[in-house]
Amino acid sequence: MTFANTSKYRQPPPSVDDISVWCGKDPALAALAAKAAYGPDATLAVAWCALGAKVDGRATDSHFWFEVFCLLSANETQTWALRPERRGFGNADGKLN
């Protein structure tokens, strides 16, 4: 039984200098685009992008998506903190329950 020579099909290991699709892009613009595309699920979608890039070994892309994730999650935290119903107030006039 003969086996095919698979050495010609092997891919070289990824180098540190791999070209990134997201290198040099603005994370704030990506955050806005994610919010426009995914609405309230934008943070989750971006988290999946970061995880996928990390698992694939694309360090530059995973760092980019992590920055976008941080921007979106910080924005959600600020929005959450400003809602009166989240602070123990029953309604918008600020009266306690």
ROSE-4610 file (N, C-alpha, C; in Angstrom, 1 decimal, always signed):
// ROSE-4610
residu = [M/M/M/T/T/T/F/F/F/A/A/A/N/N/N/T/T/T/S/S/S/K/K/K/Y/Y/Y/R/R/R/Q/Q/Q/P/P/P/P/P/P/P/P/P/S/S/S/V/V/V/D/D/D/D/D/D/I/I/I/S/S/S/V/V/V/W/W/W/C/C/C/G/G/G/K/K/K/D/D/D/P/P/P/A/A/A/L/L/L/A/A/A/A/A/A/L/L/L/A/A/A/A/A/A/K/K/K/A/A/A/A/A/A/Y/Y/Y/G/G/G/P/P/P/D/D/D/A/A/A/T/T/T/L/L/L/A/A/A/V/V/V/A/A/A/W/W/W/C/C/C/A/A/A/L/L/L/G/G/G/A/A/A/K/K/K/V/V/V/D/D/D/G/G/G/R/R/R/A/A/A/T/T/T/D/D/D/S/S/S/H/H/H/F/F/F/W/W/W/F/F/F/E/E/E/V/V/V/F/F/F/C/C/C/L/L/L/L/L/L/S/S/S/A/A/A/N/N/N/E/E/E/T/T/T/Q/Q/Q/T/T/T/W/W/W/A/A/A/L/L/L/R/R/R/P/P/P/E/E/E/R/R/R/R/R/R/G/G/G/F/F/F/G/G/G/N/N/N/A/A/A/D/D/D/G/G/G/K/K/K/L/L/L/N/N/N]
num = [1/1/1/2/2/2/3/3/3/4/4/4/5/5/5/6/6/6/7/7/7/8/8/8/9/9/9/10/10/10/11/11/11/12/12/12/13/13/13/14/14/14/15/15/15/16/16/16/17/17/17/18/18/18/19/19/19/20/20/20/21/21/21/22/22/22/23/23/23/24/24/24/25/25/25/26/26/26/27/27/27/28/28/28/29/29/29/30/30/30/31/31/31/32/32/32/33/33/33/34/34/34/35/35/35/36/36/36/37/37/37/38/38/38/39/39/39/40/40/40/41/41/41/42/42/42/43/43/43/44/44/44/45/45/45/46/46/46/47/47/47/48/48/48/49/49/49/50/50/50/51/51/51/52/52/52/53/53/53/54/54/54/55/55/55/56/56/56/57/57/57/58/58/58/59/59/59/60/60/60/61/61/61/62/62/62/63/63/63/64/64/64/65/65/65/66/66/66/67/67/67/68/68/68/69/69/69/70/70/70/71/71/71/72/72/72/73/73/73/74/74/74/75/75/75/76/76/76/77/77/77/78/78/78/79/79/79/80/80/80/81/81/81/82/82/82/83/83/83/84/84/84/85/85/85/86/86/86/87/87/87/88/88/88/89/89/89/90/90/90/91/91/91/92/92/92/93/93/93/94/94/94/95/95/95/96/96/96/97/97/97]
x = [+0.8/+0.0/+0.9/+0.6/+1.4/+0.5/+1.2/+0.5/+1.0/+0.1/+0.4/+1.3/+2.2/+3.1/+2.3/+2.0/+1.2/+2.0/+3.3/+4.1/+3.8/+3.4/+3.1/+1.8/+1.0/-0.3/-0.2/+0.8/+1.0/+1.1/+0.4/+0.5/+1.6/+2.4/+3.3/+2.6/+3.3/+2.7/+2.5/+1.4/+1.2/+2.3/+2.7/+3.8/+3.2/+4.0/+3.6/+3.2/+3.8/+3.5/+2.3/+1.4/+0.2/-0.5/-1.1/-1.9/-3.2/-3.7/-5.0/-6.0/-7.2/-8.2/-8.6/-8.5/-8.9/-7.8/-6.6/-5.4/-5.6/-5.5/-5.6/-7.0/-8.0/-9.4/-9.8/-10.8/-11.2/-12.2/-11.9/-12.9/-14.2/-14.2/-15.4/-16.4/-15.8/-16.7/-17.2/-16.4/-16.9/-18.0/-17.9/-18.9/-20.2/-20.1/-21.3/-22.0/-21.2/-21.7/-22.3/-21.7/-22.2/-23.6/-23.7/-25.0/-26.0/-25.6/-26.6/-27.1/-26.1/-26.5/-27.2/-26.7/-27.2/-28.1/-28.2/-29.0/-28.6/-29.5/-29.1/-28.2/-28.1/-27.2/-25.8/-25.4/-24.2/-23.0/-23.1/-22.0/-21.7/-22.8/-22.7/-22.0/-22.5/-22.0/-20.5/-20.1/-18.7/-17.8/-18.4/-17.7/-17.4/-18.4/-18.1/-17.0/-17.0/-15.9/-14.6/-14.5/-13.2/-12.8/-13.8/-13.5/-13.0/-13.7/-13.4/-12.0/-11.6/-10.3/-9.2/-9.5/-8.6/-8.3/-9.4/-9.3/-8.6/-8.8/-8.1/-6.6/-6.2/-4.8/-4.5/-5.6/-5.4/-5.4/-4.2/-4.0/-4.4/-4.0/-4.3/-5.8/-6.5/-8.0/-8.6/-8.1/-8.8/-8.6/-7.5/-7.3/-8.2/-8.4/-9.3/-10.7/-11.2/-12.6/-12.7/-11.7/-11.8/-11.9/-11.3/-11.4/-12.8/-13.4/-14.8/-15.7/-15.5/-16.3/-16.2/-15.1/-14.9/-15.7/-15.7/-16.4/-17.9/-18.4/-19.8/-20.3/-19.5/-19.9/-19.8/-18.9/-18.8/-20.0/-20.4/-21.6/-22.9/-23.0/-24.1/-24.1/-23.0/-22.9/-23.3/-22.9/-23.4/-24.9/-25.4/-26.8/-27.6/-27.1/-27.8/-27.8/-26.7/-26.6/-27.5/-27.8/-28.6/-30.1/-30.5/-31.9/-32.5/-33.5/-34.1/-34.6/-35.2/-35.8/-34.7/-33.5/-32.4/-31.8/-32.0/-31.4/-32.4/-33.5/-34.4/-35.5/-35.6/-36.7/-37.8/-39.0/-40.2/-40.6/-40.3/-40.7/-39.8/-40.1/-39.1/-39.1/-40.1/-40.1/-39.1/-38.5/-37.5/-38.0/-39.3/-39.9/-39.5/-39.2/-38.9/-40.1/-39.9/-41.0/-41.7]
y = [-1.2/+0.0/+1.2/+2.2/+3.4/+4.6/+5.5/+6.7/+7.9/+8.8/+10.0/+10.8/+11.5/+12.5/+13.7/+13.8/+15.0/+16.2/+16.1/+17.3/+18.5/+18.3/+19.5/+20.1/+19.4/+20.0/+20.7/+20.5/+21.1/+22.6/+23.3/+24.8/+25.2/+26.2/+26.7/+27.2/+27.1/+27.7/+29.2/+29.7/+31.2/+31.9/+33.0/+33.8/+35.0/+35.7/+36.8/+38.0/+37.9/+39.0/+38.8/+37.9/+37.7/+39.0/+39.1/+40.3/+40.1/+41.2/+41.2/+42.0/+41.5/+42.2/+43.5/+43.5/+44.6/+45.5/+45.3/+46.1/+47.5/+48.5/+49.9/+50.4/+49.6/+50.0/+50.6/+51.5/+52.1/+51.3/+50.9/+50.0/+50.8/+52.1/+52.8/+52.7/+52.8/+52.7/+51.3/+50.3/+48.9/+48.7/+49.3/+49.2/+49.8/+51.0/+51.6/+50.7/+50.1/+49.2/+48.0/+47.4/+46.3/+46.6/+47.8/+48.2/+48.3/+48.9/+49.1/+47.7/+46.8/+45.5/+44.5/+44.5/+43.5/+44.1/+45.4/+46.0/+45.6/+45.1/+44.8/+43.6/+42.8/+41.7/+42.0/+43.2/+43.6/+43.2/+43.3/+42.9/+41.4/+40.6/+39.2/+38.8/+39.5/+39.2/+39.5/+40.6/+41.0/+40.1/+39.6/+38.6/+37.4/+36.9/+35.7/+36.0/+37.2/+37.6/+37.5/+38.0/+38.0/+36.6/+35.8/+34.4/+33.6/+33.8/+33.1/+33.5/+34.7/+35.2/+34.6/+34.6/+34.0/+32.5/+31.8/+30.3/+30.1/+30.9/+30.7/+31.2/+31.8/+32.2/+33.5/+34.3/+35.6/+36.7/+36.8/+37.7/+39.1/+39.7/+41.1/+41.3/+40.4/+40.5/+40.3/+39.4/+39.1/+40.4/+41.0/+42.3/+43.4/+43.5/+44.5/+44.2/+43.0/+42.7/+42.8/+42.5/+42.7/+44.2/+45.1/+46.5/+47.0/+46.4/+46.7/+46.2/+45.0/+44.5/+45.4/+45.8/+46.7/+48.0/+48.6/+49.8/+49.6/+48.5/+48.2/+47.8/+47.1/+46.7/+47.9/+48.8/+50.0/+50.9/+50.9/+51.7/+51.1/+49.8/+49.1/+49.3/+49.3/+49.5/+50.9/+51.9/+53.3/+53.4/+52.8/+52.9/+52.2/+51.1/+50.3/+51.1/+51.8/+52.6/+53.8/+54.3/+55.5/+55.3/+54.0/+53.7/+53.8/+54.6/+54.8/+53.5/+52.6/+51.4/+50.4/+50.6/+49.7/+50.2/+51.4/+51.9/+51.9/+51.2/+51.0/+52.1/+52.9/+53.8/+53.2/+53.4/+52.8/+53.4/+54.7/+55.4/+56.5/+57.2/+58.2/+59.4/+59.7/+60.9/+60.8/+59.6/+59.5/+59.1/+58.8/+58.4/+56.9/+56.7/+55.3/+54.4/+53.1/+52.2/+52.1]
z = [+0.0/+0.0/+0.0/-0.9/-0.9/-0.5/+0.2/+0.6/-0.2/-0.4/-1.1/-0.3/-0.9/-0.3/+0.1/+1.4/+1.9/+2.2/+2.1/+2.5/+1.7/+0.4/-0.4/+0.0/+0.8/+1.2/+2.6/+3.3/+4.6/+4.5/+5.3/+5.3/+6.3/+6.0/+7.0/+8.2/+9.4/+10.6/+10.4/+11.0/+10.9/+11.6/+11.0/+11.6/+12.3/+13.1/+13.9/+12.9/+11.7/+10.8/+9.9/+10.3/+9.4/+9.2/+8.0/+7.7/+8.3/+9.0/+9.6/+8.8/+8.8/+8.1/+8.8/+10.1/+10.9/+11.4/+10.9/+11.4/+10.9/+11.8/+11.4/+11.3/+11.6/+11.6/+13.0/+13.0/+14.2/+14.9/+16.2/+16.9/+17.2/+17.4/+17.6/+16.4/+15.2/+14.0/+13.9/+14.3/+14.3/+15.3/+16.5/+17.5/+17.0/+16.4/+15.8/+14.7/+13.9/+12.8/+13.5/+14.5/+15.2/+15.8/+16.5/+17.0/+16.0/+14.8/+13.8/+13.2/+13.1/+12.5/+13.5/+14.8/+15.7/+16.8/+16.9/+18.0/+19.4/+20.2/+21.6/+21.7/+20.7/+20.7/+20.1/+20.0/+19.4/+20.2/+21.5/+22.4/+22.3/+22.3/+22.1/+20.8/+19.7/+18.4/+18.3/+18.9/+18.9/+19.7/+20.8/+21.7/+20.9/+20.1/+19.3/+18.2/+17.7/+16.7/+17.4/+18.6/+19.3/+19.7/+20.1/+20.4/+19.2/+18.1/+16.9/+16.4/+16.5/+16.1/+17.0/+18.3/+19.3/+19.0/+18.8/+18.5/+17.2/+16.2/+15.0/+15.0/+16.1/+16.2/+15.6/+15.3/+14.7/+15.8/+16.4/+17.6/+17.3/+16.2/+15.9/+15.8/+15.1/+15.0/+16.3/+17.2/+18.5/+19.4/+19.3/+20.1/+19.6/+18.3/+17.7/+18.2/+18.1/+18.5/+20.0/+20.8/+22.2/+22.6/+21.8/+22.0/+21.7/+20.6/+20.2/+21.3/+21.8/+22.9/+24.2/+24.5/+25.7/+25.5/+24.3/+24.0/+24.2/+23.6/+23.7/+25.1/+25.8/+27.2/+28.1/+27.9/+28.7/+28.5/+27.2/+26.9/+27.5/+27.5/+28.1/+29.6/+30.2/+31.7/+32.0/+31.3/+31.5/+31.3/+30.3/+30.0/+31.1/+31.6/+32.6/+33.9/+34.2/+35.5/+35.5/+34.3/+34.2/+34.2/+34.1/+34.1/+35.5/+35.7/+37.1/+37.6/+36.8/+37.4/+37.8/+37.4/+37.8/+39.1/+39.5/+40.8/+41.9/+41.8/+42.9/+42.9/+41.9/+41.8/+41.0/+41.4/+40.8/+39.4/+39.3/+38.0/+37.7/+36.6/+36.1/+37.0/+37.9/+38.6/+39.9/+40.1/+41.1/+42.5/+42.6/+43.9/+44.2/+45.4/+45.8/+45.8/+45.6/+45.6/+46.9]
